[in-house]
């Protein structure tokens, strides 16, 4: 670590008051959807007990390896790290009993110091829950629930290979409220095969009619190796035209705004005070721990440059459990960020957030400068409507959000990243 980074880091360490975020992956599903590239399994019931025991064992191994320098989070007086968010994701965590999920949360509480207002989220799928489920989860300290609706249209749900129906989704939402959950996130997808702008508007209208605190609205992407990607390569998967998908994004922004949901990240909308704190830890470069098969974690002060270390776990449950049982962290690989990689990541993550990117932070963090040529190009981008510029903050406009990948790529190319990347991949 060079001297400038050392000074910056020591200053950061002295003022640490943040907490960690924890993600625990539950990889079990009823079906594997044809668009899904996540690490999920439909026929592994016989390994569930071993896997869940391994989750807790990995948690202990990971905690034992953590330092304040890597996490940039100070331990509490009792030696435990503070934990601000817990996220049980999948897969389908709601396939497990509420007693099992409660046991995992108890294991977390005994190992971390949960902050007073910790956000505790569980992902659920329609057809796997009822009001008693949600009431029990609330009793175990869960205060935020995500329901994977994806669509209320049975035809689209069948196309997506989902195991639930529109009526199942409606029943799950009602049960969630009856069970006492007051922070509800609904996941929906657009750009689906055979989907029209009118059918997407109908999904949006029904979603906001349920008055969720949060909406996650994702454009379908064709992930390599998935059945959908294979069908697209063969020319047998018909998706809406790009212009139609752009109109779908505009409809999402308009409908959400009218319902009082603030568009705070490209795919995320929330009522004031209900933005996902867990997901924000990803976008702001804070420390998060990923536990379980295929899970990713990030330590902002890790790596030989002190600019960040990311890891990802093995994908097979049996290998995962065997590795942890042997006392080893189940990492498949890791990446240590150098200056250029860390800078590019900060740019991409900053611009994904509707609050924008603070240009003044870049010289402090990375020693880069905004050249006169780059400054002139920023002005040109502003005139073209790709960005809005307010003093030292740049952000995507309503229109450029629709072409976010292009706009962010153009902006990243403006900045001085002359120093080569020190990225190391194992």
Steps between C-alpha positions, in 0.01 A plus 500: 500500500655835401524790740199698372272199537642427845424852622150483355437158650622593848275804494208277400578249772505768770149613408344158448145473621340289230382143527533186294236348271441125493353291218418131554414293195225239512537319163191279507213555253189321385599549134794648311369784284634509141637854537672442835879492532507499881641209695179311579408133522167318474603147604728537799262439792738234635780757551293771668594418858871473420479819299332702773756380756773600255352852469556559870843339487603724210374798694736412785794452261433831329465693826829354623674629185363857512701805602398860557748604232331288233141571599555866596254430778600523867420215737276579794607496866415129520725421204216430259451681172183711472256372241260738329320271256429129460364359176384140460481452124488226246372292358190491710566544873126464568526132403666453838297496820475822696668319791799426278522858374463625858785272604726654235411848620570397860843376391564838337394693811730298724800582278440866411372805681188590302442873499174616657326562168657212307325416175422127481366381164373162383424418137178306445313345210122493454356162578749427778359730771189591695414753769640270770830487313536877500386534860763244603769680298407826672538321831851401398593862434436520127384852413524501121364248249556464128240312297612372161184583309667557157154538339132476590426360154470120494614481137822689575558297816473179298746638243742581781467149639375626833332257740236750613198671349376857511246405765781346707683833481195694613443257787864530609479879511182488707652241734813712540297797619282281720815353653618846609766590244515876449798516262406309184699478178346360182724370219369531143660440160448662161624440147356148516430278200158593364457791741340818367518851638133467598556179698800654676291805592240263644765330716626838621148621579424191705833516680455860618138428591635271772687803645842338548773697671748392232498382140788323323436515124744301290545486125538137394861427406619195309765346722754272328428132537132537591224338292372845402844599367524175308157554347592856405815372327286256300256776411207339682457760776315814400552800728345848476683747277752731668275800452213313667725408792602867528133592519454236769773665706338840454169351613671355808643839594175686437274254683735474798534877531122546497476239777750691717790261443836675457725369224825472698693243292459389141276203584374602845217722624398567860284713721709753696683319778457153345794473259678167537782563742650161428522558125640845556801342669578342161463825310699716741798266532447409866601166646264208450541133579361237264440164667393185312545339159580747224480793742718807444655721766699822499746662741570863401838514673611154391759389249866590473414853384244564774246588231272202533481123485207304358447126528249246376421158640485156343169415337433135596332446841685175568841649425408809698407299810809276472734800470351678799501181703872480430551841658560687174319799354309373195628760255504412131694813411580856599590835350720769650416842362774725374465872443335483158263217586394672823446828316289344227290320758444824694388671180258228395348460845477874558326566171248217553366695797265783413673722757795495263878498521698751705788603274676670790542163670709355216818703556487415871447129442700437184719801427343553158432836344219617277682631192372809315416272207296270723329798660403629155362158408294495819347827391427347161338200669286737704389682183414163341286412800713202610587650837386766740784692661464679832826652622725197561228237460407328175201272463312323227191678371156340474569417136856374541389259773327312217837457325697480823770257387583715197493827693714368786750350257535834323553686827756253630705556187539870580705467813874473544574134574849502356652295781469133408277261691649299784216252493595150607268208435549160658 
